[in-house]
Amino acid sequence: MSFATSSAPSSAPSSAPPSPRPPGTDVPATCQVPHFPPVRVRGGRYGLRRLVRHRQRALAAGLALTAAALVAAGPRAPVDAPRGDRARGHPVAGRTPERPVAPRVTAPVRIADAATVRLLRPGDRVDVIAAEETATGGEARVVARGARVTRVPEPLGDAVDSGALVVLSVPRATAARLVGASATARLAVTLC
């Protein structure tokens, strides 16, 4: 057996370096970008208007809600509370709900003692007392409690003997009791 050696070319890669290229030739050639019109987003111009329109709707809804809240919490009818009453906004535990306040009227009342009337000023609170004159003695009863003095008219020249006039702000039912009591009794006031 003899081995023959052939000098056939081998398929193994050659270790010879490739031919040198100049630097930058491995990059493809540059090309120009063609001219085209600017890209526009559809509806872009109307988006701002739509945003403003929705903002106006939100503002209008907020204003309507605020107006409804103000109407619901609107002013209440003033109540003439006694001076010793607690400040508004502070709840009082165990207190029964108050009855609705009757409408107030102004009632002119003739008080028997003119000197007492001169002590009164508008805004004062008084109790009006009716003193019945009977043969066995007098009986006194309170006709009006906490009536507010609105006016103290000047007395007429010779009316000092018949008392003095004072104008009071009282509920309508109390005004009727005052008129009835002044027909049968002498009226006096005490400051509250």
C-alpha positions in Angstrom: 0.0 0.0 0.0 1.4 2.9 -1.0 0.1 6.2 -0.3 0.1 8.6 -3.0 0.1 12.1 -2.4 -1.7 14.3 -4.7 -1.2 17.9 -4.9 -4.8 18.8 -5.2 -5.8 22.2 -4.2 -7.4 22.3 -0.7 -10.7 23.9 0.0 -9.4 25.4 3.2 -9.5 29.2 3.4 -6.3 30.9 2.6 -4.7 32.9 5.3 -3.8 35.6 2.9 -5.1 39.1 3.8 -7.7 40.6 1.4 -6.7 43.5 -0.7 -6.8 46.7 1.3 -9.6 49.2 0.7 -9.6 52.8 1.4 -11.4 53.8 4.7 -15.1 54.8 4.3 -15.8 52.8 1.2 -17.8 50.2 3.0 -20.6 52.7 3.6 -23.3 53.0 0.9 -23.4 56.1 -1.2 -25.4 59.0 0.1 -28.7 59.8 -1.5 -30.8 62.9 -1.3 -34.2 63.0 0.6 -36.9 63.9 -1.8 -38.8 67.2 -1.1 -42.3 66.6 0.4 -44.9 69.0 2.0 -45.1 69.2 5.8 -47.0 66.6 7.7 -50.2 67.9 9.2 -52.2 66.1 11.8 -55.9 65.9 10.9 -58.1 68.0 13.1 -55.2 69.8 14.9 -56.7 73.3 14.3 -60.1 72.3 15.7 -58.7 70.5 18.8 -58.0 73.8 20.5 -61.5 75.1 19.8 -62.9 71.8 21.1 -60.8 72.1 24.3 -62.0 75.7 24.8 -65.6 74.7 24.2 -65.5 71.9 26.7 -63.7 74.1 29.3 -66.6 76.6 28.9 -69.1 73.9 29.5 -67.3 72.7 32.6 -67.1 76.3 33.9 -70.8 76.8 33.2 -71.7 73.6 35.0 -69.6 74.6 38.0 -71.2 78.1 38.1 -74.7 76.5 38.0 -73.8 74.1 40.8 -72.5 77.0 42.9 -75.6 79.1 42.3 -77.8 76.2 43.3 -75.8 75.8 46.6 -76.1 79.5 47.3 -79.9 79.5 46.8 -80.2 76.5 49.0 -78.2 78.1 51.8 -79.8 81.6 51.2 -80.8 84.1 53.7 -83.2 83.1 56.4 -85.9 85.3 58.0 -84.4 87.3 60.9 -85.6 86.1 64.3 -85.6 88.4 67.3 -83.8 86.1 69.8 -83.4 87.0 73.5 -80.1 88.6 74.3 -79.0 85.7 76.4 -79.4 83.2 73.5 -76.3 81.4 72.2 -74.5 82.6 69.0 -75.8 81.2 65.7 -74.1 78.1 64.5 -73.5 76.5 67.9 -75.9 73.6 68.4 -77.5 73.2 71.8 -77.9 69.6 72.9 -81.3 68.5 74.2 -83.1 71.5 72.8 -86.6 71.1 71.3 -87.1 72.6 67.9 -88.4 76.1 67.9 -91.9 77.0 66.7 -92.1 79.2 63.7 -92.0 82.9 64.7 -95.3 84.7 64.2 -95.1 87.9 62.0 -94.4 90.9 64.1 -96.5 94.1 64.1 -96.0 97.5 65.6 -98.4 98.3 68.4 -98.8 101.8 70.0 -99.4 101.3 73.8 -100.3 104.0 76.3 -98.3 103.5 79.5 -99.7 104.9 82.7 -96.4 106.3 84.1 -95.0 109.0 81.7 -91.8 109.2 83.6 -91.0 105.5 83.0 -91.6 106.0 79.3 -88.9 108.7 79.2 -86.3 106.2 80.3 -87.0 104.0 77.2 -85.0 104.1 74.0 -85.6 102.4 70.7 -84.2 98.9 70.8 -84.9 98.3 74.5 -86.7 95.2 75.5 -89.6 95.5 78.0 -92.3 93.4 79.7 -95.8 95.0 79.6 -97.8 94.4 82.8 -101.5 95.1 83.1 -102.7 96.1 86.6 -106.5 95.6 87.1 -108.1 98.1 89.4 -110.8 96.5 91.6 -112.5 97.4 94.8 -110.7 94.5 96.7 -107.2 95.2 95.4 -105.3 95.0 92.2 -104.3 92.0 90.2 -101.3 92.3 87.9 -100.5 90.0 85.0 -97.8 90.1 82.3 -99.4 90.8 78.9 -96.3 90.9 76.7 -92.8 89.5 77.4 -89.6 90.8 75.7 -91.4 93.4 73.4 -88.9 95.5 71.5 -89.3 99.3 71.7 -89.3 100.8 68.2 -90.3 104.4 68.9 -90.8 106.7 71.9 -92.9 109.7 70.6 -92.6 113.1 72.2 -95.4 113.6 74.8 -98.0 116.2 74.0 -98.2 119.3 76.2 -101.1 118.4 78.6 -101.1 114.6 78.1 -98.8 114.0 81.1 -101.7 113.0 83.4 -102.9 110.3 81.0 -99.5 108.6 80.6 -97.2 108.4 77.6 -97.2 106.6 74.3 -94.6 104.0 73.3 -94.5 101.9 70.1 -93.6 98.2 70.5 -92.8 95.5 68.0 -94.7 92.3 69.1 -96.3 89.3 67.5 -99.8 89.8 66.1 -101.5 87.7 68.9 -99.6 89.7 71.6 -100.8 93.0 70.0 -104.4 91.9 70.4 -103.8 91.1 74.1 -102.2 94.5 74.6 -105.2 96.3 73.1 -107.6 94.3 75.2 -105.7 94.9 78.4 -105.4 98.6 77.8 -109.2 98.9 77.6 -109.7 97.5 81.1 -106.4 98.0 83.0 -103.5 100.4 83.5 -100.3 99.3 81.7 -96.8 99.5 83.1 -93.4 98.4 81.7 -90.4 96.8 83.2 -87.0 96.8 81.4 -85.6 93.3 80.5 
